[in-house]
Amino acid sequence: MFVGIDVSKNTLDVALLQEGTAGKARHKVFANSTAGHHQLLSWLQEQGVTVAHACLEATGTWADAVALALHEAGHQVSVVNPALVRAFGQSQLKRTKTDKADAILIARFCQMHHPPVWSPPAPEIRELQALVRRLETLEEMRLMEENRLTSGVSCEAVRADLEEHLSDLQKRIDKTRRQIKDHIDQHPDLKSQAKLLESIPGIGAATAALLLAELGDISHFDNARQVAAFAGLVPRIRQSGSSVRSKPRLSKVGSSRLRKALYFPALTALRFNPLIKAFGLRLSAAGKSKMLILGAAMRKLLHIAYGVLKSQQPFNPDFVAQTP
């Protein structure tokens, strides 16, 4: 049996397809809550489903809890890139756009393509991920409030409130940073991996924590190129015949958090990391644009991060990287 789930903040639209058939799907809506997840599992049992292959799109934290609930109940779960489902819908000439239709489309995608089965991160990785993402939210809130304060607030009461809120946000940011550090220190594997990452010029404690949270178990990746693809840092080339010759661009089909996290470290690495500095100079001498060089540096930095984690050896400036 195949289950397609269209996930939103408050609801789960679920479509159930029987294996080997293209018949009508059974459909039901559940709340996207702990109670709703239990109701979904009970409904599957009522339908005679003992083990299903459930498929849902990667929609940030909204999908995490239901994916974990299904996995712990013994079902196979695939968390797929929404772009894959969208492309599948276009290939099927899909014209209807409703939550129910999307759930059925996801179920049919699962039935036809059997996407790889997802495994949840270890508990310590899930907690680290939650802390890192909370820190990201707090820092975004601080930036918004700083922009409001510097935009020219004429009302003293509003200015005082903004300053008070900024002070409170800074305290929460400092507290969350301490919690991240304490959490990493309490887990020897995370601590040793963070130390390896911080040995790379350009990667500090904050970036190391985010890489560990978002990449999870590095053994899930076969090579550095898979890691770069996961982050959306592989080049996308558009060439056809003699008329289409677009400049290569980053695919950006992957984790936007990783790309965002690597932007400033790559700038630093282009100045202080000997491997990436030499790499950037070669690209510059070849006439490549600054943005292309920066994207390549982000990818190279991620390759190096994968290398030190895979080999369990700190960064060696004398190492000649074999990956482009």
N, C-alpha and C positions, 0 to 999 in steps of 0.2 A: 504494500500500500504506500502511496505517496501523498504527502501532506504539504500543501503550499500555504504559507502564512504571510499575509500582508500586514506589516507591523506599523502601528501609529502610536502616538503618545498614550492614548487612552484605550484603544481597542485592538483586537486581533481578529482579522477576517481570515477564516480557516476554510480551505477547500481540501476535500479528501477524494483521491482517485484510486481506483482499484488497479493493481498491477496487470499489465498486458491488455488493457482495454483503453478505448478512447471515448468511453461513454460519458454520461452526465456526472459531474462532480457533486458530492454532497457538501453543503456549505453551512457554516454556523459562525456567529460572532460572539467573542468573549471579551471580557474586560482585560486590559493589559495590567494585571495586578496579580498578587500571589493567589488570591481567591480565584481569579479568572484562569490562572495557569492550572490549578487543581481541577477546575471544571473542564478545561480542555482535555486533560489526561483522562478524566472520568468518561467524557464523551467518546474518546477514542476506544476505550474499553467497551463501551456500550455498542460501538460499531463492529466489535469483534476484532479490533486491531491490537495485536500483542507487540509487534515490532514494525514500525513504519520508518520510512525515509522522509524526514521533514526537512523542508527547504525554506529559508527566509533570507531576506536581503539584509546586508550589513547596514543598519541604520543607527549606528552609535549605541548609546546605553539603552535605548528603548528595546532592543532585541536581545540584550545580554541575558536577562533573567529568564525569559521564556526558553531560550536556547539551552540554558543550563538545566531548567526543569525537565525538558524533554530528554536531554542526555542522561540525567540521573534516573529517569524512569525507564531507561533501557532502549530508547529509540535512537536511530541514526539521525544526525543533524548535520546539515550543510548550511553554512552562512556565506552567501555569494555576493559578489559585487553587483550592485543594481544595474550597472552598465551592461552586464551579460544578459540579464533578464530583459532589459529594454531592447537590446539587439535581437534577442529571440522573439520578442513581440513583434518587432518590425518584420522579421523574416516570416512570421505567421500572418502578416497583413492585419494585425490587430487594430481595430478601430474604436472599440469601447474602452473607456477609461473610468472604471469605478473600483472601489475597494474589493468587491466581490470578484470582478473580472480579473483584477490584478492577482488575487489569491489563486484563482484557477490557472492563470498563466504561469505563476511560479510553480504550481504543482505539475503542470505539463512540462515545464522546463526540467524539473527534477526527474520526471518519468523518462524523458528522452535523453538527457545528458548525464544522469547519475554523477553529479558534482562530488568532489572529494568530501569525505566526512570530516567534520569539525571536532576537535577535542578541546575542552575548556582549559584555560591556563591553570596552573597550580594555584592553590589558595593564596600563597604569599605574593604571587604575581598579580592576582586579581585585586588584592588589597593595595599593592603598590600602584597599580593602574588607577584605582579609584582616588588615591591620594594625589597622584600626578595630575589627573584630570581636574580634580578640585582646585589644585594650585593654579592651573591654567585658567579656570573660570574666575578665580579671585583676581588674578593679574589682569584679565580682560576688564573686569569691573573697575579696578583701580585706574586703568588707562582711560576708560570712559569718563569717570568722575574727574580725573585730572584735566581732560579736554574741556569738560564743562567749566571747571574752575578757571582755566586760562582763556576761555572764550570771551571773558568780559562780563562777569556777573555784577549787576548794579545793586542788587538787593543784599543788604548786609546779613539778613537772616538766612538767605539761601547760601551765601558764601560761608557763613559759620557752620551751617549744616553740612555742606560739602566737605569742609575741612575736618569736621568731626567724623564724617563717614570715611574719609580717606585715612584718618588715623586708625579707625577701627579695622579697615581693610588691611592696612599694613601689619597690624598685630596678628590678624588671621593668617596673612601670608607667611609671616615669620613662624607662627605656630605650625602651619602645614609643612613648611620646609624642615622644621625640626622633626616632625612626625615622619617625614620621608627618610631623613637621615637615620633616625632611630630604628625605623622598620628595616632598612637595608643592613644596619649594623647587627640587628638581631638574627639575621639569616646569613650564615657563613657563605653559602653559594652566591647570594646576591652581593654580599660585601666583596668577595673576591672578583666577581665579574665587573662590579663598578670600578674596582681598583684597576683592572685591566683596561677598561675603556678610558679612564682618566689618565692613563699613561700616554694616550694619543694627543699630541699637541693640537689644540682646537676644541677638545671635548672636556668640559668641566663637569662638576658634580650634578648640576641640574640636567644637562643633556644626557649624561650617563644614566640617570634615573629614568628619564623618559624613554630612552632606547630600550632599557631592560623591561619597562612596563609595556611598551607597544610591540616589541619583537617577541617577547615571551621566550619559549624554549627554542634556542637557536638551532637545535638538532632537527627541527621541523623543516629547515631549509637545506637543500642539497648543495647549494653553492651561493657565492656572493651575488651573482646575477639575479637569482630568485629573490634575494633580500631587496635588491634595488627595484625589481619589478613590484614587490609588495609595497614599496614606498612610492611608486609612481615616478621613479627617477630614471627609467630607461628611455632612450630617445625614440621619438615617433617620426618615421620618415614617410613622406608622401611623394612618390614618383610614379609617373605613368606616361609611357611613350616619350615624346619629345617636348610636350607642352606643359606637363605638370612636374615642377621641380621646386617644391616648397623646401624652406630651410628646416632642418631637423629641430624638433621641439621636444620638451619633456612630455611624456604621455600623460602624467598626472592621474593615471588610473591606479589609485592606490591610497595609502594612508596620508592624508593631508597633514596630520599631526607630525609625522616623521619629517615630511618636507619642511614644514614650518620650523621644527626644532633644529634642523641642520643648516638653515640659512645663515645665521650669524656665525656658528662654529666654522662653516666653510670659508667665510670671509677671513676669520682669524687664521685658519689653516693655510690659506693662500699666502699669508705673511710669515707664519712661524713654523709650519710643518714642512720639513725638508722635502718629503716625497711629493706633497701636493703643491708646494711652491714651485718645484722644478716642473711638475706636470702643467701647472698654469702658465709658466713661462714658455713652454713648448707650444701650447695652444695659442698663446698671444703672438708668438713669432710666426705662426701659421696663418695669422690674420683672423682668428676667431673672435667673435664679439664678446663683450664683458659678461653678458647674461649667459651665453653658452658656456663660457669658462666657469662661471659660478655654478651652473647646473652640473657640469662635469666634476667640479670639486666636491659638491655635495654627494654625488654618486661614489666618487673615489673614497671619500671619508667614510661612507657607509660600508664600502668594500673592506676598508682597513679595520673598521669596528667588527665586522663579521670575522675577519681573519684572526684578530687577537682573541675573540671569544671561542672560536673553533679550535685554535691551537693551544689555548690557555697559556699563551706567552705574551708578555707586555710588548708594547710597540718598540720596534727596532728600526731606527732611522737608516740602518745600512741594508735593510731588506729591500730587494727590488721586486715590486709588485708585479705579478703576472697577469692580473686582470686589468682591462682598459678602463 
